[in-house]
Amino acid sequence: MTTDSSKSLLYDLSNLSRIGLVVIFIIELIFIGLSLYKFDLALIYLGAILSIVFGLQVLKNLVYGIYGLLFSIFLGPIAVISMGSKAPQFYFLDLVIILVGLVFLIQTIQSFRITQKIIIPKIALLFGIFLFYCAVFLFQSTNMTRGIASLRPFIAGIMTLLLVYKTVNQKKIVVSFVNVLTFWGVILSILIFSTFFHDGYLHGSEFQKGANLSWGRSNYLATFLVLLIPITMSLISCKSLPKKQRFIFVIATLTMIGGMMMTGSRAGVLAFLVSMIVLIFRILRKKYVIQSITLIIFIVFVIIKSPAFSFIIEGISNFMLEPSVIARTIAWYRSWDVFTHNPIVGIGIGNIGYFIGDDSLGLAKPHNFILKLLGETGIIGFVLFSSIIVRLVLVQIKNIKRIKNESHNLLSWGILAGTVGVLSHAMVEPSFWGYAMMVVFWCVVGLSLASFFKILEF
């Protein structure tokens, strides 16, 4: 390519970025205006200015876009949008996804014009096929609008996965990612703590389950911490990290465990224990044994001293008598019945609640990862999505076997343990399919697939 043509191409790309930025700003301003029309006009201006500043940062580095996705979750919903019989909430996360998605699309087009190729991980391709399959069979849904709304978490998940795959290509970015995820988990835990002191769910020594944020409740919030705690916990024993950094991870781990306990989620605690079983194979090796035992003692102390400890233990020991367990068992039977009557393609994504719902029992979801897939997407959808999860876990296992660098190996173990914990939790809770959960989950596990781990010297 000649110098003149190169300059021309660069000019075109720069011009494309400017046009894309203008489009993004206009769209963001429209959405902010529509969602905040009941508030002071100053809020609209403020939102537009913040969008511009954030957009400029994202254009410079897409990593900021991923961080924006994560922290916009805390802002919760903006409004409820009426769509037929379905009224999905419109979140601040939606605004950020639109902005970051457009920037990502613009940069992908730019890259393709230069290199004439686009690299997409195989898991993302399988994810795309699964999404296409679900979209094609929406026509048979009892409520197509509900089905369309149910695709939103998957779209957010695949976009997050592609963003992480593209941007995590240097050691400093990996370090930044881990620090941001740690900070995110600590903030979530602090918010959980605050709900109890603000809403009065603690009465003397009596614990009442009720952690409730604007975008999630107890069991859902516990899932995020089940995913993140193994990451910080695995890195505590890393001798190559500075003592100050390891101390920060200790404080973060104990804070997040405390937050998880305060959710009162019995399934969350059990899923956490499952993830610890995975992690213990790594951290209890000879050179880590002293640090690991010390940490376990601290963790046990935090768990026992938690106001929720007795509540959780009592719930686990008497689980057969718990109304929630009885309700889940009924939901599982009904979900299996839905699958047996629609075994090939299911009844449509997001629609199984119409077949298993019972107001007297509070049933609306299968509370089981496998049964939801089978009932809504049939055996075809189940095989497609299961292949994504299986491939993901195999990649993570391959990473822990081949990566020799201590910190990266421990991080790989932490991600694997967190993944197993979340999947275990998904056997009894519907949290895995949540909008925010899809963003955080694929952000974390996306590190396993990131290009940085593919170029490590093993």
N, C-alpha and C positions, 0 to 999 in steps of 0.2 A: 504494500500500500504506500502510495506517495505521501510526501509531507503535507501537501495541500489537501489531499483527500482525508488524511488523518485529522488535520485541523478541522475540516468540514464536519467529519463524523463527531468529533468532540463538541463542536459547536451545536450540532443537532441534538446530541445527548444532553448537553447543558440546557438547551432550549426546551427539550422534553421534560426535564426536571422542573423547570420554571412553570411550564404549563400544568404539569401534574400537581405541583404545589398549590397553584391557584385553584385548581379544581378541588383539591382536598380542603382548602380553607373554605371555599364556598359551601361544599357539602357539610362540613363540620358546623359552619355558622347556621345553616338551615336546620340541622338536627338539634342544635342547642336552642335555637329560637323556638322550634316546635315543642321541645320538651320542657322549656323553662318559661313559657309564655305567661304563666301565672305569677312569676316572680318579677322583681324589679328589673328594669332594662339593663341596669348596671351589671347584673349577673351574666347577661347575654354577651355584653362587651368583654367582661372578664373571661368568660369561656372561650370567646373567639381569640383573645390575646394569648391565653394559655395554649390553645390549639396551635397557633402560629409558632410559638416558641418551641413547643413539643415537636411539631412537624419539622422545624429546622434541625433540631437535634437528631431526629430519626433519619432525616436525609443524610446527615453526616455519618451516622452509624446506626445500623438496624438493631444493635444490641439494646439501645435505649428504647426502642419500640417494644422489645420483649419485656423489659423492666416496666414499661408503661402498662402493658397488659396485666402484669402481675399486681401492681399496686392500684390499678383502677378497680380491681375486684372489691377492695375495701370500701369504695364509695357507694356500692350497692346499686339499687334501682333508681331510675329517674322518674319513670311513669309506667302505667299499664296501658297497653295498646289493645284496643278491641279489634279482634279479627274473627268475625263470625261468632261461634260459640266458644272460641278459645281466646283468652286474654293474656298473652304472654307479657312478662315484664320487660321493659326496655332499660338496660343497664348502662352505666358509664363505660363499662367494658365494651359494649357495642360500639360506642363512639370511637374508642381507641382502636378496636379491631378494624373499623372502616378506614381510619387514617393510616394505620400501620400496613394494612393490606394493600392499599393503593400505592404506598411508597414501595413496598416489596414488589408489587407488580411492575412498577416503573423501572426499578433497578434490575429486575429479571429481564425485561425487554432490552434494556441497555446492554446487559451482559451478553444476551443472545446475539445482538447485532454485532458485537465485537468478536465473540468466540464461536458463534454459530452452533452452540450446543448448550443444553441445560442438563445438569446432573441432578437426578432425583433418587433418593434412597428407595430400595425395593419395598420397604415397609410403607412408605408414603404412597407408592403405586398401588399396593394392596388396599391401603386405606381409601384411595380414590375410587377403586373398583367397588369397594363396599358401599361407599356413599352413592355412587351411580346406581348400584343395584337397589338400594333403599329408595332412591328417588323414583326409579322406574316403577316400582310396585306400590307407590303411594296411591295410585288410582283405586286400589281395592280397599283402602282404609275406611273405617267407619267415619272418621273425621280427618279429612285430608289436611285441614289447617293445622290440626294438632300434630300431624305427621311432619309437616313442613317445619313447624316450630321445634320439633324434636331433632331435626337435622342440624340445628344451630350449634349445639355443643360439638358435634363431630367436625363441622366445618372449622370451628375455632381450634379444635385439636390438631387437625392436619396442617393448618396454617402455622400454628405454634411449632409443630415438629419441623416443618420446612425452614422456618426462621432460625431455629436453633442449629439445624444442620448446616445452614449457610454461614452463620455468623461466628460460631464457636470454632475458630481455627488457630488460636494462639493460647499459650499458657496463661497469659495475663487475663484473657477473657474467661477462661475456666475458673481462675481464682475469683474474678469479679462475680461470676455466676453463683458460685458457692456462697460467697459472702452475702449477696443479695437474697438468695433463697433462705439463708440462715436468718437474716434480718426480717424477712417476710414472715417466717414462722414465729419469731419472737413477737412481732407486732400482733399477729393473730392470737397468740396466747395471752398477751396483755389485754386485748379486746375481750377475750373470753372471761378473764378475771374481772374486768370492769362490769360486765353484765350482771355478775352476782352481787357485787357491792352496790350497784346502781338500782337493780331491780329487786333486790332483797331475796335472792334464792338461798341465802345462807341465814339460818335462824339458830343462833347458838351453835350447838354441835350437830344440829339436824341439817342434812343435805337434801336439797330438792333439785332434781334434774330440770334444767331450763335454760342452758346457754343458747341465746337466740340473737343473731345479728340480722341485719336487714336482708342479707343475701344467703343465709344458711342457719340451720339449727344444730343441736348437739351432735347427733351422729354424723352429720355431713361435715361439720367442722373438725371432728376427730380424724376423719380420713386424711385431711391435709397433713396433720401432725404425724400420723402413721407413716406417711410418705417421706417426710422431711427429717424426723428424728434420727433414723439410721444413718443418714448422711453425715450429720454433725458428730454423731456418736462414733462412727468409724474413723473419723479424722482426728479425734482426741488422742488416739494412741500413736499417731504418726510422729516419729522422732525427728523427722526432717523439717517439721514445721516449727516456727519460733514458739517459745513457751507462752508468750503473750497471746498468740493466735489460738493455741490449744486451750488456754484458760477461757478465752471468749467462747470457744465451742462448748466447753464444760458448762458455763453459765447458760448458754443458749439451749443446750440439751436438757438441762434440769428445768428451765423455764417452760420449754415446749412439753415436757412430760407432765409438769404441773398443769399446764393448760389442757392437755388431753384428759387428764384425770378429772378436771373441773367440768368437762363436758358431760360426765356421767355416762359416757357411752361404754357399755359392757363389751359390745362387739369391737369397739375401737381398741380397748385394752387387750382383748384376746388377739386381735390382728397385730398389735404391737409386739406381743410376746412371740407370735409366729415369725415376725421379721427379726427379732432378737435371736431366735434359734438359727436362722440363716447366718446372721452376722457373727455369732459366737464361734463359728468355725474359723473365722479369720482373726478376730481380736484376742482369742485365748491361746494364741501360739506362745512359745517360750518367751520371746523378747517383749511380748505385750502383756504378760500374765499379771504383773504387779499393778500396772495402770488399769487394766481391765477389772480386776477384783475391786480395786478402790472405787472405780466408777460405778460398778454394779452395787456396791454398798450405798453410795450416795443416791443412786436411782431408787433402790428399795426404800431408803429412808424417805425420799420425796413422795413415793407412792403411798407408803403407810401413813404418813402424816397428812396426806390430802384429806380434806373434809368429805370427799366422795368415796374414800376407800371402802368404808363399811357398806355404803349403798351399792357399790359395784360388786363387792364380794357376795353380799346377800342375794343380789340379782342373779349372779352366775351360779351360786349354789342351789338356788331354787328356780332355775330357769324353766323347768318343765311346767311350773305353775304360773309362769308369767303370762299375762294376757297377750303381750306382744309376740311371744313365741307361738302361742296358739294361733294367733292371727296370721303369722308368717307361714305356719304349717298349712293352713287352709289356702293361703295365697299360692303356695307351691303346688298343691294338688290341682287347683284351678288353672294355674299356668300350664302345667303339664297336659291337662285336658284340652286347653286351647291349642297346644302344639299338635297333639294327636289328631285333632280335627282339621288342622291346617299345616301338615308336616313339611311341605315343599318350600313354600315362599312365605308362610306366616300370615298374620293379619294386618301387617303394616306397622312401620316404626312408630313408637309412641302411642299405640292404640290399645295395648293390652289391658289398660285400666278399665275400659268399657266392658270387658269380659270377666274380670275377676273382682271388680269393685263391689264393696258392700259397706254402706255408711255405718251400719251398726257395729262393724268390726274395725272400721277405719282403714280398710284395704283399698289401695289404688295402684300399687306397684307390686311386682313379684318378689322384691327383696332377694333376688338371686340373679347373679350375672348370667349364668347359663340358661336358666329358664326364660329370662327376658329375651335373650337372643333367639332362642328356639321358638318362642311364642310369636314374636313380632316379625322375625325375618326368616323363619323356617330353617331347615337344615342347610340350605344354600348360604344364607346370611351367617349362620352359626359357623360354618366351615371357613368362610371368608374372614370373619373377624377373629376367630380363634387362631387362624394362621398368622395373623398380625401379631397377636400376643405371644404365640409360641416362638415365632422368629425373633421377636424382641428379647425374650428371655434367653434364647440361645446366643444371641449377640452379646448379651451381658455376661453370660457364663464364659464365652470365648474371651471377652475382655479381661476377666479376672485371672484367666489361665495364662494369657500371653503378655500382659502388661507387667513389667518388672519394676518400674518406678514406684517407690513406696506410696507416695501420696496419691498418685493416680490409681494404683491398685486398690488402695483402701476406699477411695471414692467410688470405684466400680463396685466394690462389695456393698457399700452403703446404698447405692442406687438399686442394686439387685435386691437387697433386703427390703428396701422401701417398696419396690414393685411387688414383691411377693406379699408383703403386708397389705397393700391396697387391694390386690386381687383376692386375698383371703377375706378381707372386709366385705368385698363385693358379693361374697357368697350368701351374706345375710342382710345386706343393706343395698339400697339403690344409689348410694352416693357416687359411685364410679361414673355414672352417666350425667352428673351435674355439669352445668355450663362452666362454672369457674374451675371445677375439678379437672375437666378435660384440658383446660389451659395449663394449669399447674402440673398435672401429671405428664403431659407430653413435653412440657418444658424441662422437667427433671429427667425423664427417661430419654429424651432427645439427646442429652449429653452422651449417652451410650453410643449413639449413632453419629455424633458430630465428627466432622472431618478431622478435628484435632487428634482424636483418638486413633484415627487411621494412619497418621503420619508419625506416631510416636516411635522412638527407637527402642525396640524390645530386647 
